Amino acid sequence: MRLLVKLGGTLLDTAESRQRLAGEIAALAEAHQVVVVHGGGKQMTRFLNERGVESRFVNGLRVSTPEVIDAVLKVLAGTVNHELVSALYAAGAASVGLSGVDAGLAEAEPISEELGAVGRVTSTNAKLLDLLALNGYVPVVACVAGDRAGHIYNVNADQMAVACATGFRADRLIFLTDVDGVRGASGTTLARLTVAECRELVTSGVATGGMQAKLEAACLAVERGTRAVVIAPGAAADACARIVANEPMGTEITAE
């Protein structure tokens, strides 16, 4: 099975959580082809604050000035990426740190002038992911993209996960987050949703903010061919293995 696991930056902010997740992903990679995409917004904000750079957001996206792009490369593609790669290697997985800039993995275009160098992925060349995964490596992708003119873009991690999952032809896209799953109007976690039901949660105002963004990303992934998307708690022990074993975990999103 081909799996794309997206890790939220909050889950990678402590060595204990990072090492636990690395061990679980390394075990998963013994039987499946696994690609990891990670965020790092919390680490980015801390890095920028320490240097007196204010973080501004528009519709949940960080306005990306040249100073922010410098931080994206240093923190997301640098520290966060390599700490995770190191943890995976210690857990027994031969992992390789990448960004969308490498070998044209993810090409992007600017979303708007207001957001600066925030990019929307326009194409994915997953040959490098295929090459690595087929030979037993675990690619670990930071949410950075480029273009053929040499520009570098900050990309929303959920959107990067969808782009990589689509290009990699992942059977499942697993979002490991800091919530139990998708909650309905009553506040209870929903075990299963269709794309149509996801859109209803968004239009009705039940799903907003970060969850709205995840549902929109999940719908796009399913529409592009991913068999199922699961939004699950990253703090739960062996979440990925339990999802692959079809145990109830978080919220599963499918076409119908």
C-alpha positions in Angstrom: 0.0 0.0 0.0 1.1 3.6 -0.7 0.6 6.0 2.2 1.1 9.7 2.5 1.4 10.8 6.2 1.1 14.5 6.9 2.4 15.6 10.3 1.4 18.9 11.9 4.2 21.0 13.2 2.9 20.9 16.7 3.4 17.2 16.8 7.1 17.7 16.0 7.8 20.4 18.5 9.1 18.1 21.3 11.7 15.4 21.0 9.5 12.9 22.8 6.6 13.3 20.3 8.9 13.4 17.3 10.7 10.1 18.4 7.4 8.3 19.1 6.0 9.2 15.7 9.2 8.4 13.9 9.1 4.9 15.5 5.5 4.4 14.3 6.3 5.6 10.8 9.4 3.4 10.6 7.4 0.4 11.6 4.8 1.3 8.9 7.5 1.6 6.3 8.6 -2.0 6.8 5.4 -3.2 5.0 4.3 -0.2 3.0 5.7 2.6 0.8 5.4 5.7 2.9 6.0 9.4 2.1 5.9 12.0 4.9 4.9 15.7 4.5 5.3 18.0 7.5 4.4 21.4 8.7 6.2 23.6 11.2 4.1 26.8 11.7 4.7 26.9 15.5 8.4 26.6 15.1 8.4 29.3 12.4 6.5 31.8 14.6 8.9 31.2 17.4 11.9 31.7 15.1 10.5 34.9 13.7 9.5 36.3 17.1 13.1 35.7 18.4 14.3 37.9 15.5 11.7 40.6 15.9 9.8 39.7 12.7 6.1 40.0 13.1 3.9 37.2 11.7 0.9 38.4 9.7 -1.8 36.1 8.4 -4.5 36.5 5.7 -7.1 33.8 5.6 -4.9 31.6 7.7 -1.9 31.9 5.4 1.3 33.5 6.7 2.3 36.6 4.6 5.7 35.6 3.3 8.2 38.4 2.9 11.8 37.7 2.0 12.5 37.5 5.8 9.8 34.9 6.2 11.1 32.8 3.2 14.5 32.9 4.7 13.0 31.5 7.9 11.0 28.9 5.9 14.3 27.5 4.4 16.1 27.6 7.8 13.3 26.2 9.9 11.0 24.1 7.8 13.4 22.8 5.2 16.2 22.9 7.7 15.8 22.2 11.4 12.3 20.7 11.5 12.9 18.5 8.4 16.3 17.2 9.5 15.3 16.6 13.1 12.5 14.4 11.8 14.8 12.6 9.3 17.3 12.0 12.1 14.5 10.6 14.4 13.4 8.3 11.6 16.9 7.1 10.9 17.3 6.4 14.6 14.1 4.4 14.5 15.4 2.2 11.6 14.0 4.0 8.6 16.3 5.1 5.8 14.7 8.5 5.3 15.6 11.4 3.0 14.9 15.0 3.6 13.4 16.9 0.7 11.4 20.0 -0.2 9.2 20.7 -3.2 12.2 22.6 -4.8 14.2 19.3 -5.1 14.1 17.9 -8.7 11.0 20.1 -9.3 8.9 17.9 -7.0 6.4 20.7 -6.5 6.1 23.7 -8.7 4.0 26.7 -7.6 2.7 30.1 -8.5 2.0 33.0 -6.1 -1.5 33.1 -4.8 -1.8 36.9 -4.5 0.3 40.0 -4.2 -1.0 40.5 -0.7 0.4 37.2 0.6 3.9 37.7 -0.9 5.7 34.5 -1.7 2.9 32.2 -0.6 2.5 29.6 -3.4 -0.2 27.4 -4.8 1.1 24.1 -6.2 0.4 23.9 -9.9 2.2 20.7 -10.8 3.8 17.8 -9.0 6.7 15.6 -10.4 6.6 12.6 -8.1 9.3 10.6 -9.9 11.7 11.3 -7.1 9.2 10.0 -4.5 8.6 6.9 -6.6 12.3 6.3 -7.0 13.0 6.6 -3.3 9.9 4.7 -2.0 10.4 1.8 -4.4 13.9 1.4 -3.1 13.0 1.3 0.6 13.5 5.0 1.5 11.1 7.2 3.3 10.9 10.7 1.7 10.3 13.5 4.2 9.0 16.6 2.4 9.0 20.1 3.8 6.2 22.4 2.5 8.4 24.6 0.3 7.9 24.8 -3.5 9.7 26.5 -6.4 9.2 27.5 -10.0 11.3 27.4 -13.2 12.4 31.0 -12.7 14.1 30.1 -9.4 11.5 31.6 -7.0 10.8 29.9 -3.7 7.4 29.7 -2.2 5.9 29.0 1.2 3.1 26.4 0.7 0.3 25.4 3.1 1.3 22.0 4.5 -2.1 20.5 3.9 -2.1 21.6 0.3 1.4 20.2 -0.1 0.3 16.9 1.3 -2.5 16.7 -1.2 -0.2 17.6 -4.1 2.3 14.9 -3.1 -0.4 12.3 -2.4 -1.9 12.9 -5.8 1.5 12.7 -7.6 2.6 9.7 -5.6 -0.8 8.0 -6.2 -1.2 7.3 -2.5 -4.0 4.9 -1.5 -4.5 6.7 1.7 -3.7 10.2 2.9 -3.4 10.4 6.7 -3.5 13.8 8.4 -2.1 13.4 11.9 -3.3 16.4 13.9 -3.8 17.7 17.5 -7.6 16.9 17.4 -9.5 13.7 17.6 -11.1 14.1 14.1 -13.9 16.0 12.5 -16.7 17.1 14.8 -20.3 17.4 13.7 -22.9 20.0 14.8 -23.4 18.2 18.1 -19.7 18.3 18.9 -19.2 14.6 18.6 -16.4 13.1 16.4 -17.7 11.7 13.1 -16.3 8.3 12.1 -17.0 8.7 8.4 -17.8 11.4 5.9 -18.4 11.6 2.2 -17.1 14.5 0.1 -20.6 15.9 -0.1 -21.0 15.7 3.7 -17.6 17.5 4.2 -18.8 20.3 2.0 -22.0 20.6 4.0 -20.1 21.0 7.2 -18.1 23.8 5.6 -21.1 25.7 4.0 -23.2 25.3 7.2 -20.4 26.9 9.3 -19.8 23.8 11.5 -16.3 23.4 10.2 -14.2 26.6 10.2 -10.6 27.7 10.3 -8.0 24.9 10.3 -10.6 22.2 10.1 -12.3 23.8 7.1 -8.9 23.9 5.4 -8.3 20.2 6.1 -11.7 19.2 4.8 -11.2 21.2 1.6 -7.8 19.6 1.2 -9.3 16.1 1.9 -12.1 16.6 -0.7 -9.5 17.6 -3.3 -7.4 14.6 -2.6 -10.3 12.2 -3.0 -11.5 13.9 -6.2 -8.0 13.5 -7.6 -7.9 9.8 -6.9 -6.8 9.1 -3.4 -9.1 6.3 -2.1 -9.5 7.6 1.4 -8.3 10.4 3.6 -8.2 10.1 7.4 -8.0 12.9 9.9 -6.8 11.4 13.2 -5.1 12.4 16.5 -1.4 12.2 16.3 -1.1 11.8 20.0 -2.9 8.4 19.9 -0.5 5.5 20.1 0.1 3.6 16.8 -2.5 5.8 15.0 -1.1 5.0 11.5 -0.9 1.3 12.0 -4.5 1.2 13.4 -5.7 3.2 10.5 -4.1 0.8 8.0 -5.6 -2.1 9.9 -9.0 -0.5 9.5 -9.5 0.1 13.2 -11.8 3.0 14.1 -9.6 6.1 14.3 -10.5 9.7 13.7 -12.6 10.5 10.7 -12.3 8.8 7.3 -13.4 10.7 4.2 -14.3 8.9 1.0 -16.0 9.8 -2.3 -19.3 8.0 -1.4 
